[in-house]
Amino acid sequence: MANTTFKANVKWSGKGVYSEGISRDFKVGLDEPKDLGGTDLAMNPVEMLLNALGGCMTICAAAFAKKCGVDLKGCNVDIEGDLDPEGFLGINPDVRTGYQEIRYKINIDSPSPKENIEKLIDLIEARCPVSDTLKGVTVTCKI
């Protein structure tokens, strides 16, 4: 199979820090909470990253449940991450600007045997593209 290139265009609104991102025919707002200089009109990018991770995991659950012998009735992912704003704001140069740690719990609602559900969770963790990306990818800037 050939590589698929996904694209996004994110444009600052000109007001505060609010921006809008577009991929295909979908639009999403991005902002910051008021205490970080935003107007709190939308999720901030690091919250969106957590949602992208959880969304990828739930999509994987739905896509791979049958392969693992799981009768999937529902799935949700609880995610939280620790980020020190002093890095992002430039207050402390010794603090990482991104998440220091991300923790999640995959909740599978299914009458299927526990071992099948565990197999599904293992497959989700092995195949989730967002999780894999967070483990390390080269990011380059073109000017």
C-alpha positions in Angstrom: 0.0 0.0 0.0 1.2 3.5 -0.8 1.7 6.1 2.0 -1.3 8.3 2.7 -0.6 12.0 3.3 -2.9 13.8 5.7 -3.0 17.5 5.6 -4.1 20.4 7.8 -4.2 24.1 7.4 -4.3 26.1 10.7 -4.9 29.9 10.5 -4.7 32.4 13.3 -7.9 34.5 13.5 -6.2 37.8 14.3 -7.9 37.9 17.7 -6.2 36.8 20.8 -4.7 33.4 20.2 -7.8 31.8 18.7 -7.0 29.8 15.5 -9.0 27.5 13.2 -7.7 24.3 11.7 -9.1 22.7 8.5 -8.6 19.2 7.3 -10.6 18.0 4.3 -14.0 19.6 4.8 -13.8 19.7 8.6 -13.0 22.8 10.8 -12.0 22.9 14.4 -11.3 25.8 16.7 -8.2 26.1 18.9 -7.7 28.5 21.8 -6.2 28.6 25.2 -7.8 29.0 28.7 -7.9 32.6 29.9 -5.1 32.0 32.4 -2.8 31.1 29.5 -3.7 34.2 27.4 -6.7 32.8 25.5 -10.4 33.5 25.3 -11.4 30.0 26.2 -13.5 29.5 23.0 -12.1 26.1 22.2 -9.8 23.3 23.3 -6.1 24.1 23.4 -3.8 22.1 21.2 -2.5 19.8 24.0 -6.1 19.0 25.0 -6.8 18.3 21.3 -3.8 16.0 21.3 -5.3 14.0 24.2 -8.6 13.8 22.3 -6.8 12.6 19.2 -5.1 9.9 21.2 -8.4 8.7 22.8 -10.2 9.0 19.4 -7.6 6.9 17.7 -7.8 4.2 20.5 -11.7 4.1 20.3 -11.5 3.8 16.5 -9.0 1.0 16.8 -11.3 -0.8 19.3 -14.2 -0.6 16.9 -12.0 -1.6 13.9 -10.3 -4.6 15.6 -13.0 -5.9 18.1 -14.3 -8.6 15.7 -10.7 -9.8 14.9 -10.2 -10.3 18.6 -13.5 -12.1 19.2 -14.9 -9.1 21.2 -18.6 -8.2 21.0 -18.1 -4.5 21.5 -21.0 -2.7 23.2 -19.1 0.4 24.0 -15.7 1.9 24.5 -14.3 5.1 26.0 -10.8 6.2 27.0 -10.1 8.4 30.0 -6.9 10.3 29.4 -4.9 12.9 31.4 -1.5 14.4 31.0 0.9 16.5 33.1 2.2 19.7 31.5 4.0 22.5 33.3 3.1 25.8 31.6 6.3 27.4 32.8 8.0 25.6 29.8 5.5 26.9 27.2 5.5 30.4 28.6 9.3 30.6 28.7 9.4 31.1 32.5 11.7 28.2 33.2 14.0 27.0 30.4 14.7 23.8 32.3 11.0 22.7 32.0 10.0 20.6 29.0 7.4 22.5 26.9 5.3 19.4 26.2 3.7 16.7 28.3 5.9 15.1 30.9 3.6 12.1 31.2 0.3 10.9 29.6 -1.9 8.3 31.4 -4.9 6.6 30.0 -7.5 3.9 30.8 -9.3 2.0 28.0 -12.8 1.0 29.1 -14.3 -1.8 27.1 -18.0 -2.7 27.5 -18.4 -6.2 26.3 -19.8 -9.6 27.5 -16.8 -11.3 25.8 -14.2 -13.3 27.7 -11.6 -11.3 29.6 -8.7 -12.8 27.5 -10.4 -11.6 24.3 -10.7 -8.1 25.7 -7.1 -8.1 26.8 -6.1 -9.2 23.3 -8.1 -6.3 21.9 -6.4 -3.8 24.3 -3.0 -5.2 23.3 -3.8 -4.7 19.6 -5.1 -1.2 20.2 -1.8 -0.3 22.0 0.3 -1.9 19.2 -1.6 -0.4 16.3 -2.8 3.1 17.4 -1.1 5.6 15.0 -1.4 8.5 17.3 0.2 6.6 20.2 3.0 5.5 17.9 3.5 9.1 16.7 3.8 10.3 20.3 6.7 7.9 20.9 8.8 9.9 18.5 8.7 11.2 15.0 10.8 13.8 13.2 9.0 17.1 12.8 10.5 19.5 10.2 9.7 23.0 9.2 9.7 24.1 5.6 10.1 27.8 4.8 
